[in-house]
Each structure stands twice: as C-alpha cells, then as structure tokens.
Amino acid sequence: MRNVLRAGAGAALAALVFAFGSAAAVAAVDTSPPSKPTGLRDNCLADYPGTAFCWTPSTDDVGVTGYDVFRQMPAGFVKVGTAPATQLPMFAESGLVTGQTYVYRVQAKDAAGNLSVVSDPVSVIARQGLPVPPSCRVEYLTNTYNSTGFFTQIKIFNTGSIAVNSWTLAFTFPHPGQQITNPFGATWTQTGANVTARNLPWNAVIPPGGNVQIGTNGTHTNANPVPAQFRVNGVLCS
C-alpha cells in the first residue's frame, strides 16, 4: 500500500509539473504586436538613385525583427520589400522614374509573427542620385613644330559600363613655358600650369566604350613634355 501511495504521489506530482509547465508555456507565448512605425520621412539617402526614406524604430515587448514595406499601386498598397530592424530603419528602391513621387507605408513585425498597425503614408520622390565615378583612359598626342609651338590632340575614353553624362578633364603641364592657344572641342581654362577642359553641350555624353576628341594649339619655351596624369571628374585615368 505504501508503494502504491508513493506511486500515486509521484503521478500527481508529475501531473502538477506538467500542468504548471503547460501554463508557463502558454504564458510565454508573445501576443503583443510592435508599435506603429512613425516619423516616416523622405530623402534619407540623397545619393541613392531611386526612392529612399527612413522612420523612427517601432518598439516591442520582446523585440522588433523587421519591417514590411508597401508601395501604392493602382490595385492598392503592394508589398515591395522588407527592411531590417536597426537603430535607423530605412528602405530604398531603384528602377523607378526619376522625378516621380511614390507613396509608401510600413508595418513592423516581431519573431512571433505579430504585426503592428500600418504606418501613415509617406510621399517619396525618386531621385537621380550622385553620378557614378567614371572609369577612363586618356590618349595625349602632341606634335611640336618649330622651336616654340605645338599641336595636341586628346582622346578621352569611357572604359566603364555606365555613360558619362558630363565631364571635366584636368591635367598639369610639366614645363612652366607650356601655354594653350586656340583650343577646340571643349571650354578650356589654364591657370599657371593647371589646365581644365569642360564638355560642350554636343559632346557631354561619352557612352560606355566610346570616346570624345578635343585638342589645342599651344606655345612652349624650349620643351614640350607630356603631362604625367589626367583626371576626368576628379578620377585618375589610365
């Protein structure tokens, strides 16, 4: 009988442990949604080619795991991406029409799948972004004639995969006596030994694999060496 009681007590204890464990498990289930995302604002990434916006982080009793992002379309708001839960959450989207306004809303979520109230809409303008640094090569061919003159042809090659939409060539003459005269194909400026040539409206675009040709006459005093370096839009060319 004593053994039976012990067995019964053990079973009862096991039942109590199971019951309390189940209750604890039920109590541990997260049913609280994150707070509504607020503070949505445009132009957080001014250099991004497309739309970019950010917002104030949502809060949650356990922790926000991310945000679903929706863009307004003819059929309503459609999910276009997700954003991670960071101290400054943001979202960017490319492939849009530059200058056009797009409307977005954001919804926070947690690990349990709870979803916040959807944010108020924000209007975001698709921007062009900063120009991509060019990849370039320059050919400098100069012909010295008589003792004081020269004629130089310069070819600027776009060796990158994106068109250069405007350009400025810069170089420095190695000899103090070198001076440009009657240049063509660009707007030329010389200050001391430093020379710049900016595109004209008709040759502003250099397509990938393409080139533009410019040139100048010039004068020199006893020497007409080739400049050591050439830069296009501040980028060193080969």
Buried (B, 14 or more C-beta within 10 A) or exposed (E): EEEEEEEEEEEEEEEEEEEEEEEEEEEEEBEEBBBBBEEBEBEBBEEBBBBBBBBBBBEBEEEBBBBBBBBBEEEEBEEBEBBEBEEEBBBBBEEBEEEEEBEBBBBBBBEEEBEBEBBEBBEBBBBEBEEBEBBBBBEEEBEBEEEBBBBBBBBBBBBBEEBBEEBBBBBBBEBEBBBBEEBEBBEBBBEEBEBBBBBEEEBBBBEEEEBBEBBBBBEBEEEBEEBEEBBBBEEEBE
